Amino acid sequence: MGRAAVWRERFKGEIRTLGHFAKLAGGAAGRLVISLAYFVSLANTLSVADFGLFATASAIGIVLSRVAGFGFVSPLYRIATGKPRLVGAYTGTLLVAFLLSAPVVAALSALFFALFFAGQMAALAFAAVIVAEVACWRALEVVCIVNNGLGRFGRGAAIVILGTALRALAAIAFASASDGSLLSWSLAYLGANALAALLSIALWYPRRRLRFSRGHAFARWRDSLAVMASEIAFYVQSELDKLLVLAVGGPQAAGLYAILMRLIDLTALPVRAFNTLVVQKLMRAPRWLASWRRRIGIEAAIAAASVAGLGALGLVLHVQPAALGRNVADAAPFVLLALLVPAFRNLVEYQGEMLYARGLTGLRVAILLMVGALKAGLLWLLLATQEDAQAQILGLNAVFAALWLASTLASYGALARLDRPFRPARPASG
């Protein structure tokens, strides 16, 4: 056996992991380029106020998409990872769960519209955005999740790129041949997401006989509801800021904030590809992150990649503010002021995924709810005490640093208790 073959055999696991990451990262890179085209086309066609309303409605739709199916996507992912022959049964059960959850999603959507959007956004436009996120994009995500669970990371990347590309094409078409209204865009957005979902299901979902399994549903319902609560908590704390800015500052402020946060979101795409591998690694080897050296190294790498991504984008916009269009130019002066926000934001997301992988779903819910409540309070305090836009953006760094610190102390404290070795009590002497 040659030396090269010996090295390949010795590091076979690492080479396989790097190959999976290359596929996921390739998908993230492709999605990053396409997402940028989508963002630039849309942000510069809609008015800033309409962009804020759309982004906030989309955020509500993302939260409600976690109610759809009552969390049964998580057992489907676990079964695809460990027992792929049962994918058909779990898919059928998920479809039933989606149907049962539809009235709950509809009622919550109506409540959000009445409280925050009535009089500012047409009901049809709001409904189109909600359906696009809850029914269409969530279906595409399920196809991607199942393929990743089966180890088909190339397909998973292709699915997300397809969906993002269709959204981008819709935005480009909207920019070149539409009246620029929010209603027109909402309907185009629904059409693009529906087409993406249908194509991904037809091309890439595993061919299995669908059936509803009452036994699987009852066996997994606790885990499903716990994951649903966890994901709702995560997206509430992640997306709540847009709703709060809309409520306090109005559509114009929400639009500028949404543009800034969308630029920050772009830095999370490579991190999410990495998170997928960490989750699977921890599911198979729970003690993989026991070393503090590895924990600190991973968090430092995530923070560095996040800051570098936004820093590069911020420098481009500093030199050429209109590089991404006239509306984005309004937010360009604020980008470098929020330089640390993506690092802290992505680290909170990573820590939540780490707890999920270790099976600490209930604790993850509690931590995310704590982070969400802390975020709402600190952001409201920031908006109420600072009227200057630059001071508000600088203050976001401190807000997200506090969220990361709270998440870090709670998450690693929980892991320390989980990994503490069991020591039987000593027998009483004498």
N, C-alpha and C positions, 0 to 999 in steps of 0.2 A: 504494500500500500504506500503510495507516494505521500510526501509531506503535505501537499495541498489537500489530499483526501483525508488525512489525519485531522487537519485543522477543520475541515468541513464537518467531519463526524463529531469533533469535540464541541463545536459551536453550532451544531445543527439547530437547536432550539432558538438561539439568538438570531441566526440567519433567517429562520422562518418568521420570527417576530418582526425583523426588519423588513422582510418582504411584505408582510401584511401592512405594516405602517406605511411603506412606500405606496401601496395601493390606496390606502385611506388618505394619505397626504396628497397623493396625486388627485384624488377626487376633491379634496378640500381646496387645492390650488386651482383646479378647474372651476370649482364653484365660486371661489373668491373673484376670479376674473369676470365670470358671468354675473355674479351678484353686484359687482361694481357697475357694470353696464346697465343692469336693471335699476339700480339706485340712482345713477346719474340721469337716466332717461325720465324716471318718474319724478324725482325731486325737482327737476327743472321744468316739468310740464304742469303739474299741479301747482297751485299757489302754496305758499308756506303754511297758511292756515289749513287748507285742505289736506296737505301732506300730514300735518299733525293729527287731524281727525282720522285719516286713514290709518296711520301708524298706531294710534290708540285703539281703534276698532280692531285692527289686526292683533294687537296685544291681548285684547279681551278674547278674541277667537282662539288664540293659542292656549290661554288658560282654560277655556271651556272645552277645547279638544282633549284635555286630560280627564274631563268628566266623562266624555264619550267612551263607552266600552267599560266603564267602571274599573279601569286599571287592568283589565285582563290581557293587555298587550304584554305585560311583564311575564306572566306564566308562559305565554306563547314564545317569548324570547328565550326563556330558560329551557323550554322543552326543545326548541330548535337547536340550542347549544348542546344539550345532553341526550335527548331522545327524539331525533328528527322523524322517526316513523309515526309519531303522534301529532305531527304538525296539522294534519287534516282535521282531527278531532278538536284540537284547540282553536283552529281557525273558525270552525263552525260555531263553537261556543262563544268566541269573540263577536261574531256577527250578531248572535242573539243578544249579547250584552250591549252592543251598539244600538240595536232597536229599542231595548228597554230603557236606555239612557236618553234617547232622543227627546221625550217630553221634558225631562229635567233640564237639558241643554236649552231647549226652546224657552222655557220659563225664565231661566237665568238671563238669557239673551234679552228678552223683553224688559226685564228689570234693569239691566245695565243701560239699555237704550233710553228708558224713561228717566233714569236718574242723571245721565251724563251727556246724552247725544240729542235728545229731542229738541227741535228748534235749530239745531246746528248742522244736522246731517240727515238726509232723506232716509226714511225707514227701509226702503228697498235697497239703497246703497249699503246700509249697515248689515242688513240680512245677507246680502250677497257676500260680503267680506267674512261674516261668521260661517256661512256654509262652506266657503272656500277653505277656511282654516280647519273647521271641525270635521267635515265629511271628506273633502278632497285631499288636502295636504296630509292629514292624519293617515288616510289610507295609503298614500305614497310612503309615509314614514314606516308604516307597518311592513310593507314589502321590503324596505331597506333593512329594517330591524331583523326580520326573519332571515334574509340573505346573510347578514353579518353573523347571526347566530349559527348558521350552517357553515360559516367559514368562507363564504363567497364574497370576500371584501371588494373584489373588482366589480362585481355586479352591484353591490351596495353603493359604491362610489358612482357608478354609471346612473343608477336610479336618481340619486340626488342631483347629479349634473343635468340629467334630462329635465327634471322638474324645475330646477333653477333656470335652465335655458329657455324653457317655454314661458316662464314668467318674464324673463328678460325680453323675449321676442314680443310678448304682449305689450310690455312697457315701451319698447321702441316703436311698435306700430301705433300705440296710443299717442306717443310724442309727435309722430309724423302725420297722422291722419285722424284727428279727433277734435272735439270741441273743448278738450281740456277740463271737462267737468268731473267732479268726484263720482257722480252716478255712472257716467260712461266708463270710468276706470274700474269701478267696483264690479261692473258686469263683465268687463274684459278680464279682470283678475279671476273671477269665478270660472270663466270659460277656460282660461289657461291652466288653472289648477285641476279642473275636472278632466281635461285632456291628459294632463300629466299622470293623474291617478289611474285612468283607464289604460294608458299605454304601459305603465309600470306593472300593473296587475297582469295584463295580457302577455307581456314579454318575459317577466322575471319571477312571478310568484310560483313557488313549487307546486307541481301538479299532484294534488292529493284529493282523495274523496272526502268531501265536507260532511260532517255530521255533528250534531249537538250531543255532548256528553254531560249528562246531569252529574255523574260521579266526579268528573274533572272540575266542573263548575263549583260543586260544594267543597271539594278538597282544596281548591285554590282561592276561594272567595275572600278569606281573611287577608291573604297575601296581596290579592288584587286591590282590595279597598285600601290597604296600607300604602301600596305603591301609588294609587290614585291620589290619596291625601298628600303623599310626599311630593309628587309631581306638581299638584296644584299649589302646594306651599312654595315649591321652587319657582314656578312661573309667576306666582303672585308677587314674591319678593323681587323677581327679575323684571317684571313688567309694570308693577304698581306705580313706579315713578312717572311713567307717561300719563297715567290717569290722574295722578296727583297734580302734575304740572298743568294738565288741561283744566282741572277743577279750579286751581288757584290762579293760574296766569292766562287762561283762555287759549283758543286755537293757535294764535300766532306764536306765543311762547312755546306751546306744545310742539309746533312745527320745527322751530329752531332746535329744541331739545331732542326731538326725534331724529333730526339730521345728524346731530352730534353723536347720539347713541348708536345710530346705524353705522357710522364710521367706526365706532368702538367695537360694535358687533363683528365687524369683518375680521378683527384680530382674533376672535374666538374660534374661527373655523379650523385652523390647524390643531388647536388645543383639544377640540372635541374629537378629532380623529385619534389623538393620543389617548383621550379618556376611554374610548371604545376598547382599546387594547388593554388598558389598566383594569377595566371592569372584568374582562374575560380572564386575565391573568390572576386576579384576586379570587375569582370564582373557583379556579382550579387549584390555586396555591395561596390560601388565606394568609400565610405567614410571610409572603413575599415582601411586604412593606414593613416588616417588624424593625428593620434597621433605621435608626434616626438619620444616619448618613444618607441613605437612599431617599428617605422622606424629604429631607432638606434639599437634596440635589434636584429632585423632581420639581418641587415647588419653586426653587430658584430658576430652573430652566423655563417653567411656564411663565413666571413673571418676566424674565428677560425677553422671551419671544414676544410676549404681549406688548411690552413697552417699546421694543424695537419696531414692531409693526405699526403702532400708532405714531411713533416718532418719525418714521420714514414718511408716512402719509402727511403728518403735520408739517414737515419740512417742505414737501412739495407744495402744499397749500400756502405756506408762508411766503415762498418765492413767487408762486403764481396762484393767487387766491381763486381765480375763476377757472382753474384747471378742470374742475368737476362741474362747472356750470354756475350761473348767476345766483341761484338760490343757495347752493352749497357755499358760495363765496361769503354769504352772510354769516355762516357758522365757522368759516376758516380761521378767524382770529382766535377762536376758543379751543381749537383742537389741541395745541401743545400745552394749554393750561390744564387739560385733563389727562396729562401723560400717564399718571399712575392708576387711573381708574380701571383700564382694562386688565392690569395685573391683578388687582384685588378682586375684581369681578370674576375673572376666569378662575382664580384660585378657590373662591367660594363654590363655584360650580364643580370644580375638580373634587373638592372635599365631599360634596354631596354624592357624587358618583362613587367615591371610595367607600362611603358608608353603605350605599346600596349594594355594592359588590360583596361586602362583608355580611350582608343579611340584616343590617341594623336599620331596617326601613322605618319602624316606628320612631326611633331616635332621630333619624334623618328628618322626619316630618316635624318633630319638636324643634330641632335646630333651625330648620328653614323658616318655621313660623316665628321663631324668636328673631332671626335675621330680618324677616319681612317687617315685623313690628318695629324693630330698631330702625330699619331703613325709612319707614314711613315717618316715624317721629323725627329723626335727624333731618330728613329732606324737608319736611314741613317747617322745622325750625330754621333751616337754612334759607328757604324761600321767604319766610316771614320776617327774618331779621336782616337780610341782605337784599337791597333793591338793585344794586349794580350787577350787571350780567357777568362781568369778569370775576367779581368776588364770589358770585354763586358758583361759577364753574370751578374756580380754585377750591372752594369749599367742598365740592364733590370728591376731591381726593381724600380729604379727611373723613367724609362720610363713608366711603367705600373701604378705607383703611380700618375704621371701627368695625364694619361688618366682617371684614376678613379676620380681625383679631378675635371677635366673638365666636365666629365659626371655627377658627383654629383651636381655641381653648376647649370648646365643647366637643369637636370631632376627635381630636387626638386624646382627650381625656377619656372619651368613650372607648376608643381603641385600646388604650392602656388597661382599662378594666376588663375588656374582652380577652386580651392576650395574657392577662395575669395568670401564671401557672397555679393550678389547684394544689393546695397543701393541706393534707388531712390534719385534723386536730390531733395534738399529742395526747396520748392517754394520760389520765390523771395519775400522778405519782403517789406512791405510798399506800 
